Amino acid sequence: MRRFRLRLRSAASVFRRHAPRGLRVRLVVAFLLAAAFGALLTAGLTFHRARAAILDRAEETAVADLRTQLDSLAPDLTLPPTAEDLRGLTRQIDQAGGARAWHASASYRGGEPVAASPGTPPVPDELRRAVQDSGRAVHQRTEHDGRPWLALGMPVAYTDDSGDTGTGTDTGTGADEDTDADAGSLSGLTVYAVFPLEDDRADIDALVTAAEAGAVPALALALVPALFAARSVLRPVRRLRHGAERIAAGELDTRLDASGRDELADLTRSFNTMAETLERDAAELRRLEAGARRFAADVAHELRTPLAAMAAVTEVLDEDAASGVLPADTEDAVRLISEEVRALARTVEDLMEVSRFDAKAAPVHREDVDLRTLVTKTLQLRGWAHDERVRADLPEPAPVRVDPRRIDVVLGNLVANALHHGRPPVTVAVRVRGDRVEVTVTDRGPGIPDDALAYVFDRFYKADAARPRSGGSGLGLAIARENAALNDGSLTAANHPDGGAVFTLTLPSAASSPGTT
């Protein structure tokens, strides 16, 4: 049994160190551990009951045999006996023991036990005291020279009141029989017998061996239902995983068959309810988003015509204001109106561009150009080529394949943003980094607040919420990023260690760019 416990502890420690990760393996291992624990518990209970039965039978048989021998031999003993009488009695008991291999000894009135054989194992002191104190037959299991032994102690009593030593005897059998009250007074003679329990131990070891031999087939047989149980549990779990993957891939119409009334079936029904809700909400969001895009595009389109007329009128008024024919107050009002009309026209154009991005209808016409040329043209077209506030750093050729108009929009927005929100000088630098080309626009201003860095490219976002009218629509950087993406590039924002904001446009070189679309 100790070997079983040690092996179970060892298996548990190994399982903790190398715990399996897969759900199937864990279910099978858990099932096998439960089966092993049940088998071990059953074997342990059976072992203890069988062991107790074997030992109890050996003890009861030994007590009955010793009583039988004393009933036939003790009446011929003269009391008080001499040492030779005691030796003769024990010799007769040893000879009568036969295959049991008795080792008997006898004492009178608490004296030292006298044995016929010098190799007789000693009688335990606890057994001798228990016999003297109780006046009954007592037995005790003990170890001697590494071998198990059963020691018996049995007192002899008179059968009548005459005190004749030739009368018969009556002996106790252990804890259940009382002899000093019913059988007569004790004679003072006590007989001890010791015999080996090796045969009984062999029977017990055979039980352990049989239990160990039966444990392996039991575990092997338990593996089959374990695999079936794991399969029945994992099949709906696997279906749920595939369903979740399809939902994540955008297939919101995914539904799973739910059969049964267990927890996994309830989970499957909950999954279907979730998928149905997601599909309904996604459809509603798509409808609202499409409506918002269409509304913005329609509004921008409807505003283009009246804005064109207003722009034409403001140009005439600007000429009159410049010629001085208008009163001073009227000139100021005309200039204010002209600026607002131009700002509104730019906003409408930006909205139209955003609507094309959302509709995936923005055209891209790529050309092989030198990025230095694009930077130079952008600065010239906006009057920054000879502006001391803007510096160009163009040391080496930077061939790219891009849409020049869209890259011009990106560069124009970045430089204008740096001049408006930062401080000059603004540096536009072009560098070749392997198969990538980078354009950085750096200013000397206070930089971008840390909490705004993640949102600078969002539509209509303005870092200074207290100044909603900052001279722009809040769409410039968003449009710049969309144009960079259309040219297979990226646009990022950061703060320079020495102060100021740094916007970096990264584009593939001409060798790695895709063809014209």
Buried (B, 14 or more C-beta within 10 A) or exposed (E): BEEBEEBBEEEEEEEEEEEEEEEBEEBBBBBBBEBBEEBBEEBBEEBEEBBEEBBEEBBEEBBEBBBEBBBEBBBEBEBEBEEEBBBBBBBBBBEBBEEBEBBBBBBBEEEEBBBBEEEBBEBBEEBBEBBBEBBBBBBBBBEEEEEBBBBBBBBBBBBEEEEEBEBBBBBBBBEEBEBBEEBBEBBBBBBBBBBBBEEBBEBBEEBBEEBEEEBEEBBEEBEEEBBEBBEEBBEBBEBBEEBBEBBEEEEBEBEBEBEEEEEBBEBBEEBBEEBBEEBEEEEEEEEEEEEEBEEBBEEBEEBEEEBEEBBEBBEEBBEEBEEEEBEEEEBEBBBEBBEEBBBBBBBBBBBBBBBBBBEEEBEBEBEEBBBBEBBBBBBEEBEBEEBEEBBBEBEEEBBBBBBBEBBBBBBBBBBBBBBEBBBBBBBBBBBBEEEBBBBBBBBBBEBBEEEBBEBBBBBEBBBEEEEEEEEBBBBBBBBBBBBBEBBBBBBBBBBBEEBBBBBBBBBBBBEBBEEEE
